[in-house]
Amino acid sequence: MKVFVGHAENALVISVQEPRLDAAIAISFKDVVRSLTVPEGTRVILNLEQVQFLDSSGLGAIVGVMKLLGPERPLEVAALSPAVRKLFRLTRMDTVFKIHDEPPPCAHMRAAG
């Protein structure tokens, strides 16, 4: 699972560098995010720009990360492909997550995991 981490707009940005976020990598995705230290009060923006396919396991992993972070570290998503955006809309997750059209510009990106 390839993930890069950076900082932008007073937020930790996690960029998933995989074309699919599905059952095959959902657990490793959660493990990588769990390994990141996120101070309370820090927003987390999940950049899904590279993700072209998201299934129920991948969506469940994103919701699991949101629960893991808790309300003191809000999870937002960015740069959803049309297919991923449609899944968010059909499952009403677009009412749960703040969605950014573009990923925030990041400095000092590094590999995570």
Buried (B, 14 or more C-beta within 10 A) or exposed (E): BEBBBBBBEEBBBBBBEBEBBBEEBBEBBBEBBEEBEBEEEBBBBBBBBBBBBBBEBBBEBBBBBBEEBEEEBBBBBBBBBEEBBEBBEEBEBBEBBEBBEEBBEBEEEEEBB
